[in-house]
């Protein structure tokens, strides 16, 4: 059965995928939550915010963005595939 991913699970998944500490992953999560992450304009804005707030280069920020979006997309696909199931 499949359960909806909450913020903590997203942060843990992000931390595991990126090998970053959870506090940085919470910051990444907040940046994504504050932006409409699907549009091209927002992608550029999110990457710019990641660079500024995490003090990283453009390539690292782009990688973080891509991994975060992959996790979100996988969760959306999972929810569409199993709309009424949960782990509870």
Secondary structure, 3 states (H helix, E strand, C coil): CCCCCCHHHHHHHHHHHHCCCHHHHHHHHHHHHCCCCCCHHHHHHHHHHHHHHHCCCHHHHHHHHHHHHHHHHHHHHHHHHCCCCCCC
